[in-house]
Amino acid sequence: MKTTPIPEFKRRYECRCIAHVENASTSLAGNPGAYPGHEFANPGWACAGHPALAVPSELDGVQISAERFRDIARVGFASPPFVPPESEGLAIWVSRLYWILPESFRPALGDAVADLLLDPDARVAVRAMRFYREQRMAMGQERLTEIARDHGARLATITDPDDPRYTLEYQLLSALVLRGFRHDDAGGLIDPEAHELLRQAVLAGKNPDDVIYTFARLELEWLVANAVEIVKNGPERVTEIVYLLRRLPMDQRLVVYRAVADLSPDIRAALLKNIDADFKDEERTQILAHLEGGN
């Protein structure tokens, strides 16, 4: 068997604010002799870190000063003055600014971003939410809980302009996931209300940032106890429920699967389809026989 190297080699270098792709220059195999006719030397550069940005100063043509952080963040979300190569843009410019600011200025920028979570421009609002998915420990993220509680219903009616599959409520709750599961040194939740908001979202059939998998990992008993209600309110969740309940003993799974199947003919059909895809041989036969026989 003869192996032939692919004609173009790539290695990706990145830091928190920019990316570079090195083409046809570095052997990922670490064996230059394996590819005669080419010189694969490691590139003579590496990210050496980024000196803190002086404040006040200028970044990408934008005047940076602490008094203007809210206006600066709004511009950075609405029309980023620079988007690093191969990045999606969205919140990246403000996120980059956050990292290169001196640490003493970061809380003020975080608070300024939080002020934009309910901006009338949906682009600005949703990118402020995404900022807190990228900088989950940033100051201001504690306000996500209050906004989800008081404005979630309204945000659920607004489509994400960057990704029409989702709503602003979905993106807000996605930004809240880490906070909702964080514990303090004593082992208690740092924000029980955020945790409860995420539970209520899952009970309503929603799944921000695939949080149902986190519940399955950390609170399986709760998920099992509420599986039927979750699927009832969000029939599309049947796929995750079938998969995630595989960790249960068979007798417990059968009880839940049966209750889910009884919700409606359409849900039953979706359940059977997922069981057929996820299980094999005797296990699948046993589950299907139980659903058909009702015992």
C-alpha positions, 0 to 999 in steps of 0.5 A: 500500500502506497500512501500519497501526501495530500498536495497542500498542507495547512496548519492553523494558528490562532489567538483570541483576536486573529487567525492565520492559516499557513499553507503548504509550509509545515508538515503535520507529520513532523517528518520532513524527509517523508515528502521529498522535494519540499521543505517543511520547516516550522514557520519562524513566528508565533503569537507572542501575546498582545500588549494591553491597549492604552486608553485613550487610544485608537483601534481600527480607526475607532477612538477608544475611551472609557467614557464612550464604551457604550457607543463604541460597543454599539458601533462594534456590534452594528458595523464592526470596523474590522473582522479577523480573517476566517471569523464569523464577525458578529461579536468578535470585534467587541470581544477582541477589544475586551481582551486587549484592554487593560484589565482595569477597564474590562468591567466598564466595557462589560457593563456597557455591553449589558446596556445593549442587551435590549437595544432596539436594533436586534443586530446590536442586541443579539450580538451583545448576547453573543458577546457573553457566550464568548466572554462568559465571565465578563462583568454585566453577565449577571444582568442576563437573568433579569432580562430573561425573566422580565423580557423573555416572552417579548424576545421570543417573538423577535427573530435573530437577524444573524440566524433566522432559525432562532429568536433573541430569547434563544440566544439570550438563554444560550448566553445564560447557560454557563451562569445557570450551572456555575457553583460557588466554592460551597457547592451552591448555584451562584444564580438559582434563578438563572438555573430555574429559567433554564429548567422552565425553557427546557420544560417548554420544549426549548433547547438553548445551546443544547442545554438538555445535554447538560441536564442529562449529565448533571440532573438526569433524574429531573430530566427523566421525571419531566421527559413527557412534558418536555416532548409534549411541549416540544415534539422535536425534543423526542430525538434528544430524549430517546438518545439521552435516556439510553443511560437508564436501566431498560425498565425505566426507559420503557416506562418513559418511552411508553408515556411519550408514545401515548402523547399523539400519533405523530410523536409516536411515529417520531419516537419509533423512528428514533428508536429504530435509528438509535438501537440495534438487534435485541435491544430495539426488538425489546423496546418495540415489542413493549410499545406495541404490546403495552406491557 
